[in-house]
Amino acid sequence: MPIISIKNLTKEFKGFKAVDNLSFDVQKNHIVGFLGPNGAGKTTTLRMLVGLSKSTSGEIEIAGEPVIFGSSKTNEKIGYLPELPSMYGWMSGIEYLDFIANIFNYSRPKKTKKITELLKLVGLVEAKDKKISTYSGGMKQRLGIAQALLNDPEVIILDEPVSALDPIGRKEVLDVIARLKSSCTVLFSTHILSDVDRICDDVVIINNGKLVVSSPLPELKEKFAAAILEIELAKMPKTILADLKKQPWTKTIEQNGNKLRIWLTDSKVVEQNTPLNFLISQKVGILRYGLTLPQTEDLFINLTEDNK
């Protein structure tokens, strides 16, 4: 039984469908990347999941309970971190967590134990007494994850948790997210696709409010992603790009100076040396030539372009 089940979910704003008949499931103790171009409907969907926005139609269940706008038992099962969380900068990290923990009416021993555990989990033990206003962006996001975990949720929902962070902050937050899988399910939206490759079990991709695909990440790559031939030439002849585009084994070409990435219709043409023989016939100098495994970014571009 899935921990999250969405069926025929629709959200309209004055006749515009931000989410359009969306259906997908999320399995327990999985980390799921929720992907889509800007304006695809990701944040709108997440807000309906946590009961902050009312759907026009459709059903949402979390841990077997229906999500009901304004009054939902599922709120007890969810931890949520919005894209732009608001925190009191004059509070210290531990004061903020204590303030949030009071909402759950924890006893003092339980509250102290829980906050201590979470500060250790998110790596803020040494910074717990510092004012939040002095925290870096990564530290604030890690503190936000800690507050989302205070009620021991079965599901934690994160909206763009690393979008505004530098590489170090991103790594710190992703390391925390990766450790959560043993205790809860994580659904997080992002546009940094290399992060999905790093920590996700599954991906859900939407575009224009509609589902493009929902699948385990390895299966998705195997089924949908085209093989990519990476080539670097000593010099880029004027006609080579146009001639390559005419080849039956070429799906899409991306150029960066003298470097080419060619999405192939069939990887077998590389085994048969078809592209190599073509380049040799053009009498071009080849500095690098090789087949690369598709990454989530390549997959995302192909699927969303096909969906258009």
matplotlib code that plots the C-alpha trace (Angstrom):
import matplotlib.pyplot as plt

x = [0.0, 1.5, 2.1, 0.9, -1.9, -3.1, -6.0, -7.3, -6.2, -7.2, -6.7, -8.2, -7.6, -10.2, -10.5, -6.7, -5.8, -2.6, -2.9, -4.8, -6.1, -2.9, -2.5, 0.6, 1.6, 4.6, 6.0, 6.9, 10.5, 11.4, 13.0, 11.1, 12.1, 9.2, 10.3, 8.9, 9.7, 8.9, 5.1, 4.5, 2.3, 4.7, 4.2, 0.4, 0.4, 2.5, 0.3, -2.8, -0.9, -0.4, -3.9, -2.9, -4.8, -8.2, -8.4, -11.0, -11.5, -9.7, -8.5, -5.4, -4.6, -1.6, -1.0, -4.5, -6.2, -7.9, -6.5, -9.3, -8.7, -9.0, -9.4, -7.3, -5.9, -3.1, -1.5, -0.3, 1.5, 3.2, 6.3, 6.5, 9.2, 8.0, 10.3, 10.7, 10.3, 9.8, 11.8, 12.3, 15.8, 16.1, 15.6, 18.5, 18.2, 17.3, 14.8, 13.0, 12.7, 11.5, 8.8, 7.6, 7.7, 5.3, 2.6, 2.6, 2.3, 5.3, 6.4, 9.7, 11.8, 10.4, 10.8, 14.4, 15.3, 13.7, 15.3, 18.7, 18.3, 17.3, 20.1, 22.5, 20.8, 21.0, 24.4, 23.5, 24.6, 27.5, 25.3, 22.2, 22.7, 23.4, 20.8, 19.0, 19.8, 23.5, 22.8, 23.9, 21.2, 22.2, 22.0, 18.5, 17.3, 18.7, 16.9, 13.8, 14.1, 14.5, 11.3, 9.5, 10.6, 9.5, 6.2, 7.8, 6.0, 5.6, 6.0, 8.1, 7.4, 10.1, 9.5, 12.8, 14.9, 18.3, 17.3, 19.0, 22.0, 25.6, 27.3, 28.4, 24.9, 23.3, 25.6, 24.8, 21.1, 21.2, 23.2, 20.4, 17.7, 19.5, 19.6, 15.8, 14.8, 15.2, 12.5, 10.1, 9.2, 10.5, 8.9, 10.8, 10.6, 13.7, 15.1, 18.7, 18.6, 22.0, 20.7, 18.0, 20.6, 22.4, 19.7, 16.4, 14.8, 12.0, 11.0, 7.7, 7.8, 4.9, 4.5, 1.7, 0.0, -0.1, 1.8, 4.6, 6.0, 6.2, 8.8, 11.8, 14.7, 16.8, 13.9, 13.1, 16.6, 16.6, 13.3, 13.1, 16.6, 18.4, 22.1, 24.3, 27.4, 29.9, 32.4, 35.1, 36.5, 39.8, 38.0, 34.3, 33.6, 30.8, 28.6, 29.2, 26.3, 23.8, 25.1, 25.0, 21.3, 20.4, 21.7, 19.0, 20.7, 20.6, 17.8, 19.0, 22.3, 23.7, 26.7, 29.2, 32.1, 33.9, 32.1, 29.0, 26.5, 24.3, 21.2, 21.1, 18.0, 19.8, 23.1, 23.9, 25.1, 28.1, 29.0, 28.8, 31.1, 28.5, 29.0, 32.7, 32.9, 30.8, 33.2, 36.2, 34.5, 34.2, 38.0, 37.7, 40.1, 38.6, 39.9, 37.3, 34.6, 32.6, 29.2, 27.9, 25.2, 22.1, 21.7, 18.4, 19.0, 19.1, 16.1, 14.1, 14.9, 13.9, 10.6, 9.4, 10.3, 8.4, 5.5, 5.2]
y = [0.0, 3.4, 6.0, 8.8, 8.2, 11.0, 10.3, 12.6, 15.7, 19.0, 22.6, 25.5, 29.2, 31.3, 28.7, 27.9, 24.4, 24.6, 20.9, 18.8, 15.3, 14.3, 10.8, 9.0, 7.0, 7.3, 4.2, 4.0, 4.8, 6.1, 9.4, 10.8, 13.7, 15.8, 17.4, 19.8, 23.1, 26.4, 26.8, 23.0, 22.9, 21.4, 23.9, 23.9, 20.1, 20.1, 22.7, 20.5, 17.5, 19.3, 20.7, 24.4, 24.6, 23.2, 21.0, 21.6, 17.9, 14.6, 12.6, 12.6, 10.0, 9.9, 6.8, 5.6, 8.9, 11.4, 14.9, 17.3, 21.1, 22.9, 19.8, 16.7, 13.9, 13.6, 16.8, 14.6, 12.4, 15.1, 17.3, 20.2, 22.7, 25.4, 26.9, 30.1, 29.2, 32.0, 31.9, 34.3, 35.6, 36.8, 33.2, 30.7, 27.4, 25.5, 28.2, 27.9, 24.1, 24.4, 26.9, 24.6, 21.5, 23.3, 23.0, 19.2, 19.4, 17.3, 16.7, 18.5, 15.3, 14.1, 17.6, 17.8, 14.4, 14.9, 18.3, 16.9, 14.1, 16.4, 18.9, 16.0, 14.7, 18.0, 18.9, 22.0, 20.9, 23.5, 26.2, 25.6, 28.6, 31.1, 33.4, 32.2, 35.6, 34.6, 31.2, 30.5, 29.5, 25.8, 26.0, 27.6, 24.8, 22.1, 23.8, 23.8, 20.1, 19.6, 21.4, 19.4, 16.2, 17.2, 15.4, 12.1, 12.3, 9.3, 11.7, 14.8, 17.1, 19.6, 22.4, 23.3, 22.7, 23.4, 25.9, 29.0, 27.3, 27.3, 23.9, 23.4, 24.2, 21.9, 19.0, 19.5, 19.5, 16.6, 14.5, 15.1, 14.2, 11.0, 9.9, 10.3, 7.3, 4.8, 6.6, 8.3, 8.9, 12.0, 13.9, 16.9, 19.2, 20.5, 21.8, 20.7, 17.4, 16.2, 16.1, 13.7, 11.4, 11.5, 10.6, 9.7, 6.2, 7.4, 10.4, 12.0, 14.4, 16.8, 19.4, 21.9, 20.4, 16.9, 13.7, 13.0, 9.9, 8.3, 5.6, 4.2, 6.2, 3.3, 1.9, 5.3, 5.7, 2.3, 2.7, 6.3, 7.9, 7.9, 7.0, 10.0, 10.2, 12.8, 14.1, 16.8, 17.9, 19.7, 22.1, 22.6, 22.6, 24.9, 22.1, 19.3, 20.2, 20.3, 17.1, 15.3, 16.4, 14.7, 11.3, 8.7, 7.8, 11.4, 12.4, 15.7, 17.6, 19.9, 22.0, 23.8, 25.2, 22.2, 19.7, 17.9, 15.8, 13.7, 11.9, 8.7, 6.9, 3.6, 3.0, 0.0, 2.4, 3.1, -0.6, -0.6, 2.4, 4.3, 7.7, 7.3, 6.3, 9.3, 11.6, 10.0, 10.5, 14.2, 14.3, 16.0, 15.8, 13.8, 14.6, 12.7, 10.2, 8.1, 6.9, 8.2, 7.0, 9.3, 11.4, 12.6, 16.0, 14.4, 12.3, 15.3, 17.4, 14.6, 13.7, 17.3, 18.2, 15.2, 16.1, 19.5]
z = [0.0, -1.0, 1.8, -0.6, -3.1, -5.5, -7.8, -10.5, -8.6, -10.3, -9.2, -11.2, -10.8, -12.7, -15.4, -15.6, -14.5, -12.5, -11.8, -14.3, -13.5, -11.7, -10.4, -8.8, -5.8, -3.4, -1.7, 2.0, 3.0, -0.4, -1.4, -4.3, -6.5, -7.7, -11.0, -13.5, -15.3, -13.6, -13.5, -13.9, -10.8, -8.3, -5.4, -6.0, -5.7, -2.5, -0.9, -1.6, -0.1, 3.2, 3.3, 2.7, -0.6, -1.5, -4.6, -7.3, -7.6, -7.0, -3.9, -1.8, 0.8, 3.2, 5.3, 4.4, 5.6, 3.3, 3.1, 3.9, 3.5, 6.8, 8.9, 8.3, 10.5, 8.0, 9.5, 12.3, 9.9, 7.8, 8.2, 5.9, 4.9, 2.4, -0.2, 1.8, 5.5, 8.0, 11.2, 14.1, 13.6, 17.2, 18.5, 18.8, 17.0, 20.1, 21.2, 17.8, 18.0, 21.6, 20.5, 17.7, 20.0, 22.4, 19.7, 20.2, 24.0, 24.6, 28.1, 29.1, 29.1, 25.7, 24.2, 25.4, 24.1, 20.7, 20.2, 21.1, 18.7, 15.8, 16.4, 16.1, 13.0, 11.1, 12.4, 14.4, 17.9, 18.0, 16.6, 18.7, 20.9, 18.1, 16.8, 13.6, 12.0, 12.0, 10.3, 6.7, 4.2, 4.6, 8.3, 8.1, 5.8, 8.1, 11.0, 8.9, 8.3, 12.1, 12.8, 10.2, 12.0, 15.5, 15.3, 14.1, 10.7, 8.4, 5.4, 5.1, 2.2, 1.1, -1.4, -3.2, -0.1, -1.8, -4.6, -3.1, -1.5, -2.4, -3.2, 0.4, 1.8, -0.8, 0.2, 3.9, 3.3, 0.9, 3.4, 6.0, 3.5, 2.5, 6.2, 6.6, 4.4, 7.3, 9.4, 6.9, 3.3, 1.6, -1.3, -2.4, -5.3, -7.0, -10.3, -9.5, -11.3, -10.3, -6.7, -7.8, -9.2, -5.9, -3.4, -5.0, -5.4, -7.6, -9.6, -10.5, -13.5, -14.3, -17.0, -17.5, -14.4, -16.0, -15.2, -17.6, -15.8, -12.3, -11.9, -10.0, -11.3, -12.6, -14.5, -16.0, -17.3, -18.8, -20.5, -21.6, -21.7, -25.1, -25.2, -25.6, -27.7, -26.5, -29.1, -29.0, -32.3, -33.0, -35.2, -35.9, -39.7, -40.9, -42.3, -39.7, -37.4, -40.2, -41.7, -38.3, -37.8, -41.1, -39.9, -39.1, -35.8, -34.5, -32.3, -30.8, -30.7, -28.1, -29.0, -26.7, -28.8, -30.3, -28.1, -29.2, -27.3, -29.6, -28.3, -30.4, -31.6, -30.9, -29.0, -31.3, -34.0, -31.7, -31.5, -35.4, -35.5, -37.7, -36.1, -36.0, -39.7, -40.6, -38.8, -40.4, -43.8, -43.0, -42.3, -38.9, -36.0, -33.1, -29.7, -27.7, -28.6, -26.3, -25.1, -21.8, -19.5, -19.4, -16.3, -14.8, -16.5, -19.9, -19.1, -17.9, -21.0, -23.4, -21.5, -21.0, -24.6, -25.9, -23.6, -25.2]

ax = plt.figure().add_subplot(projection="3d")
ax.plot(x, y, z, "-o")
ax.set_aspect("equal")
plt.show()
